[in-house]
Amino acid sequence: MNNKIAAIWMIRIVISLLFLVSAYAKIYHEPSAYFSITTFEAKQLVPLGIDATVAAFLSRILIALEFSLGILILLPFHLKKIVVPLTIAILLLFCLHLGVQIYLTGNSGNCGCFGTLLPMTPLEAIVKNIFAVGLLIILNRNLLDEKYSAQKIFSGFAIYFFSIVLIFLYIPIKVSDTLSFQLEETNNENTSSASGPQQVVSEFGRLLPVADEGRLILCFFAPGCDHCKATIRSLDSLSKITENFPKVEIVFMEEEVEKIPEFFEYAGNKYNHLVLDIATFYDVLTWERDTPGVFYMWNGNIIKEFNGINEKSFNPSELVDVLNEKS
């Protein structure tokens, strides 16, 4: 009997930790809680067709739900009839979402289940969830039946409501605010011309008209990102040794903006740049891409694209080859 009780509590603790860590990871403050939760919205919710404003509310509600389930699984509040079945349903819903993600973008990148704290592919997350569902089924079969209690149900909802209030206070929703260009003219001459491919309006042109002006290297960076800093340093070096190198325009996400001077100091030069709030940044870059993003543009046409740190990461030699072909 004691072994059975110990096994039940072991399962409850494992499931509790799974949900508590998952909730914490989505607001893990690296570089800030707002960055983490906004990235979760842009990468996980917006791709499902959810409006960005709605996603900002939904993300906090979902994270509060994860946190609440992590607490409730340890408490005697209708485990067998409400908490465990609800937890199983949530995990199966996550599996469905991950399946859609694999269908749309393949089994690559971080699924976001544990944010940047514990990167995990979508398939790994599905396996983890199925394992958790198995544990919950075993748990439910070994729990005793209990009568409904209005007080216990109210207590469960109170914990959830309190969790929602806390997360909205901890990470309030910010009003989207696009900041204006801050011009720095060093080594950034305008190379717009009538030559090259036919003029088009690019996917970036609606918000960034400069993207459609002649030849340029359009970059999407985070000021504190080491990969982004390495990329701009490579671009700056290439600009000094490559004839007729295009102008460089940078779009920064509004995170650690105080590091922008340090970013340019590391690069060795200053460039035109625009700062966008995180939600708008991902709306422009698109959710399936990641930083550092580098696009060689000509009259609005994307000639060459790099993004992220994996198979599509920035490659200086590939860029030089394309520049030589299309110059």
C-alpha positions in Angstrom: 0.0 0.0 0.0 2.8 2.4 0.9 4.5 1.6 -2.4 1.3 2.5 -4.3 1.0 5.8 -2.4 4.6 6.6 -3.1 4.2 5.9 -6.8 1.1 8.1 -7.0 2.9 10.9 -5.4 6.0 10.4 -7.6 3.7 10.8 -10.7 2.0 13.9 -9.2 5.4 15.5 -8.5 6.7 14.7 -12.0 3.6 16.2 -13.7 3.7 19.2 -11.4 7.3 19.9 -12.3 6.6 19.5 -16.0 3.9 22.2 -15.9 5.6 24.6 -13.5 8.9 24.5 -15.5 7.0 24.9 -18.7 5.2 28.0 -17.4 8.3 29.5 -16.0 10.3 28.8 -19.1 7.9 30.9 -21.2 8.6 33.9 -19.0 12.2 33.1 -18.4 14.0 36.4 -18.1 16.7 35.9 -20.8 17.1 38.7 -21.8 13.7 39.7 -20.3 10.3 38.1 -19.4 8.6 40.3 -21.9 10.9 39.1 -24.7 10.3 35.5 -23.7 6.5 35.7 -23.7 6.3 37.8 -26.9 8.5 35.3 -28.7 6.2 32.6 -27.5 3.2 34.6 -29.0 5.0 35.3 -32.3 6.3 31.7 -32.7 3.5 29.6 -31.3 0.2 31.5 -31.4 0.3 34.0 -34.3 1.1 31.2 -36.8 -2.2 29.6 -35.9 -4.0 32.6 -37.3 -4.5 34.3 -33.9 -4.4 38.1 -34.0 -1.3 39.5 -32.3 -3.4 41.5 -29.8 -5.5 38.4 -28.9 -2.3 36.4 -28.7 -0.9 38.8 -26.0 -3.9 38.0 -23.8 -4.1 34.3 -24.7 -0.4 33.7 -23.9 -0.8 35.0 -20.4 -4.0 33.0 -19.8 -2.3 29.8 -21.1 0.8 30.3 -19.0 -1.4 30.9 -15.9 -3.2 27.7 -16.7 0.0 25.7 -16.9 1.1 27.2 -13.6 -2.3 26.4 -12.0 -2.3 22.8 -13.2 1.2 22.4 -11.8 -0.1 23.5 -8.4 -3.5 21.8 -8.5 -2.0 18.4 -9.4 -0.5 18.4 -5.9 -3.7 19.4 -4.1 -6.8 17.3 -3.3 -9.2 19.4 -5.5 -11.1 16.8 -7.6 -8.0 15.2 -9.1 -9.8 12.2 -10.6 -12.9 14.0 -12.1 -11.5 17.4 -13.1 -7.8 18.1 -12.7 -6.3 15.0 -14.2 -8.7 14.8 -17.2 -8.2 18.5 -17.8 -4.4 18.1 -17.7 -4.6 15.2 -20.2 -6.8 17.3 -22.5 -4.3 20.2 -22.4 -1.4 17.9 -23.2 -3.3 16.3 -26.2 -4.1 19.8 -27.4 -0.4 20.7 -27.3 0.3 17.5 -29.3 -2.1 18.6 -31.9 -0.5 22.1 -32.1 2.9 20.5 -32.4 1.7 18.3 -35.1 0.5 21.3 -37.1 3.9 23.0 -36.4 5.7 20.0 -37.9 3.4 20.0 -40.9 4.0 23.7 -41.5 7.8 24.1 -40.8 9.1 20.6 -40.3 10.6 19.1 -37.1 13.2 21.8 -36.7 14.0 24.6 -34.3 12.8 25.1 -30.8 9.1 24.2 -30.3 8.8 26.8 -27.5 7.3 24.4 -24.9 10.1 25.3 -22.5 11.0 28.6 -24.1 14.8 29.2 -24.4 15.4 27.6 -21.0 15.2 24.0 -22.4 15.2 24.0 -26.3 13.2 21.1 -27.7 12.1 20.0 -31.2 8.4 19.6 -31.9 8.8 15.8 -32.1 10.6 15.6 -28.8 7.9 17.7 -27.2 5.2 15.3 -28.6 7.1 12.3 -27.1 7.3 14.1 -23.8 3.6 14.9 -23.8 2.6 11.4 -24.7 4.8 10.1 -21.9 3.1 12.5 -19.5 -0.4 11.5 -20.7 0.6 7.8 -20.0 1.6 8.7 -16.4 -1.7 10.7 -15.9 -3.8 7.7 -17.1 -2.0 5.5 -14.6 -2.5 8.1 -11.9 -6.2 8.4 -12.6 -6.8 4.7 -12.4 -5.2 4.6 -9.0 -7.0 7.6 -7.5 -10.0 7.2 -5.2 -13.4 8.5 -6.3 -14.5 11.6 -4.5 -17.8 13.5 -4.3 -18.2 16.9 -5.9 -17.5 19.8 -3.6 -18.4 23.4 -4.5 -15.7 24.6 -2.1 -13.0 22.6 -3.8 -14.1 23.7 -7.3 -14.1 27.3 -6.1 -10.7 26.9 -4.6 -9.3 25.5 -7.9 -10.8 28.5 -9.9 -9.4 30.9 -7.3 -5.9 29.5 -7.8 -6.2 29.9 -11.6 -7.7 33.4 -11.3 -4.9 34.5 -8.9 -2.3 33.1 -11.4 -3.8 35.1 -14.2 -3.7 38.3 -12.1 -0.1 37.7 -11.1 1.2 37.2 -14.7 -0.7 40.3 -16.0 0.9 42.3 -13.2 4.3 40.8 -13.7 4.3 41.2 -17.5 1.8 43.8 -18.5 0.8 44.1 -22.2 2.6 46.9 -23.9 1.0 49.0 -26.6 2.7 48.5 -29.9 4.9 51.5 -30.8 7.0 51.7 -33.9 10.0 53.9 -33.5 11.5 56.1 -36.2 14.7 55.7 -38.1 17.8 57.0 -36.4 20.1 57.9 -39.3 23.8 57.2 -39.2 25.5 58.0 -42.6 28.9 56.3 -42.1 29.7 53.8 -44.8 26.0 53.7 -45.9 25.7 55.5 -49.1 22.6 55.2 -51.2 23.0 52.8 -54.1 19.5 53.1 -55.5 19.4 53.0 -59.2 17.1 52.1 -62.1 19.2 49.1 -63.0 18.7 45.5 -61.9 15.5 43.5 -61.6 12.1 45.0 -62.2 10.9 47.1 -59.4 8.4 45.4 -57.0 7.0 46.0 -53.6 8.6 43.5 -51.2 7.1 41.8 -48.3 8.9 44.3 -46.1 8.0 47.3 -48.2 4.7 48.1 -46.4 6.4 49.1 -43.2 9.9 49.5 -44.5 9.8 51.4 -47.8 13.6 51.6 -47.7 13.7 47.8 -48.4 12.5 48.5 -52.0 15.1 51.2 -52.8 17.8 49.8 -55.1 20.4 47.4 -53.8 20.7 46.9 -50.0 21.5 44.5 -47.3 18.5 44.4 -44.9 19.3 43.0 -41.5 17.0 41.9 -38.6 19.0 41.9 -35.4 18.6 41.8 -31.6 21.1 44.2 -30.0 22.3 41.7 -27.4 22.5 38.7 -29.7 26.1 37.4 -30.1 25.2 35.8 -33.5 23.9 39.1 -34.7 27.0 40.9 -33.6 29.2 38.4 -35.4 27.1 38.8 -38.6 27.3 42.6 -38.7 31.0 42.5 -38.1 31.3 40.1 -41.1 29.2 42.5 -43.2 31.3 45.5 -42.2 34.5 43.6 -43.1 32.9 42.6 -46.5 31.9 46.2 -47.2 35.6 47.2 -47.0 36.9 44.6 -49.4 34.0 44.2 -51.8 33.6 46.6 -54.6 30.2 48.3 -55.0 28.9 46.8 -51.7 25.2 47.5 -51.1 24.1 49.9 -48.4 23.2 48.2 -45.1 19.9 48.9 -43.2 19.3 47.3 -39.8 16.0 46.6 -38.1 16.5 46.0 -34.3 13.9 44.4 -32.0 13.1 46.6 -29.0 15.0 44.5 -26.5 18.2 45.6 -24.8 18.2 48.7 -26.9 20.8 50.2 -24.6 23.2 47.8 -26.2 22.9 49.3 -29.6 26.0 51.6 -29.2 28.0 48.6 -28.0 26.6 46.6 -31.0 28.0 49.2 -33.5 31.2 49.5 -31.6 31.7 45.8 -32.0 30.8 46.0 -35.7 33.4 48.7 -36.3 30.9 51.1 -38.0 27.5 52.6 -37.6 24.5 52.0 -39.9 21.0 53.2 -40.5 18.7 51.5 -38.1 15.1 51.2 -37.0 13.9 49.9 -33.7 10.6 47.9 -33.7 8.7 46.5 -30.7 9.1 42.8 -30.5 5.6 41.9 -31.8 5.9 44.1 -34.8 9.5 42.9 -35.4 8.3 39.3 -35.7 5.3 40.5 -37.8 7.7 42.0 -40.3 10.4 39.3 -40.2 7.6 36.6 -40.1 7.3 33.9 -37.5 9.0 31.1 -39.4 12.2 33.1 -39.6 14.6 34.0 -36.8 17.5 36.3 -36.0 20.0 37.1 -37.3 18.1 37.7 -40.5 20.0 39.0 -43.6 18.4 39.8 -46.9 20.2 41.0 -50.0 17.5 43.1 -51.7 17.4 44.7 -55.2 14.5 46.9 -56.2 12.3 45.0 -53.7 13.3 41.6 -54.9 14.9 39.2 -52.4 18.0 38.0 -54.2 19.5 36.1 -51.2 18.2 35.3 -47.8 19.8 34.1 -44.5 18.2 33.6 -41.2 18.7 31.9 -37.9 21.7 30.0 -36.7 21.2 26.6 -38.3 21.1 25.5 -42.0 20.0 29.0 -43.3 22.5 30.9 -41.2 24.5 33.8 -42.6 27.4 32.7 -44.9 29.8 35.5 -46.1 31.1 33.5 -49.0 27.6 32.8 -50.3 26.7 36.4 -50.1 29.9 37.5 -52.0 29.2 34.9 -54.7 25.6 36.3 -55.2 26.9 39.9 -55.2 29.4 39.1 -57.9 26.8 37.4 -60.0 24.1 40.1 -59.7 26.3 43.3 -59.6 
